[in-house]
Amino acid sequence: DAGVIQSPRHEVTEMGQEVTLRCKPISGHNSLFWYRQTMMRGLELLIYFNNNVPIDDSGMPEDRFSAKMPNASFSTLKIQPSEPRDSAVYFCASSPIFFPGSRAYEQYFGPGTRLTVT
Amino acid sequence: GQNIDQPTEMTATEGAIVQINCTYQTSGFNGLFWYQQHAGEAPTFLSYNVLDGLEEKGRFSSFLSRSKGYSYLLLKELQMKDSASYLCAVRDKTGNNRKLIWGLGTSLAVNP
């Protein structure tokens, strides 16, 4: 199994530019999660999807952030316009379906995208 | 509010035993996870507890007390490769939401 795939692995951009992060979950996993990790705030959930439908986006910092999951094998996280404070490592993770009553499956993380906004 | 507390840093000696504690306060509880994260890498799953008691998996064990809002991860026969950050995460249970709430992690340094 290829595991969760993320691209790009590193992104350096200037303030004000649009940034798009991509994720391919593990085949057969119905839940997908976007996280942001910084030293100060640790791992923060931004949004998660079940069966391509957003369930909780309360962690999305502001309107500059948006996420889509057009099909079961692809998701994007977009930041427009980017700001220096968005610099962090962004992880995508997937798991079997994640809903009330389901077994609590572990999440499998991708390698992350290290974003630097100058 | 929701809060998960772990020590920021710990050090231990190769071959020894170390216990990493985690206390939590969440609006709902539906299980607790421990993950390991090496520097520059992604978190990887170590253990899961949903009932009180000890779960053992090789050199690693995890304990849960739901009444106390407390868990620990026990690492035995420490090896240098165990130097990493250990993340405690609670599966919240609020309405239909089952998201994970994460601690900031405990950075463990294993010295020879």
Chai-1 contact restraints between the chains, C-beta under 6 A:
chainA,res_idxA,chainB,res_idxB,connection_type,confidence,min_distance_angstrom,max_distance_angstrom,comment,restraint_id
A,G42,B,W102,contact,1.0,0.0,6.0,A-B,restraint_1
A,G42,B,L104,contact,1.0,0.0,6.0,A-B,restraint_2
A,L43,B,W102,contact,1.0,0.0,6.0,A-B,restraint_3
A,L45,B,K99,contact,1.0,0.0,6.0,A-B,restraint_4
A,D56,B,N97,contact,1.0,0.0,6.0,A-B,restraint_5
A,D56,B,K99,contact,1.0,0.0,6.0,A-B,restraint_6
A,F98,B,R98,contact,1.0,0.0,6.0,A-B,restraint_7
A,P100,B,N96,contact,1.0,0.0,6.0,A-B,restraint_8
A,A104,B,G31,contact,1.0,0.0,6.0,A-B,restraint_9
A,A104,B,R91,contact,1.0,0.0,6.0,A-B,restraint_10
A,E106,B,F45,contact,1.0,0.0,6.0,A-B,restraint_11
A,F109,B,A42,contact,1.0,0.0,6.0,A-B,restraint_12
A,F109,B,P43,contact,1.0,0.0,6.0,A-B,restraint_13
A,P111,B,A42,contact,1.0,0.0,6.0,A-B,restraint_14
A,G112,B,A42,contact,1.0,0.0,6.0,A-B,restraint_15
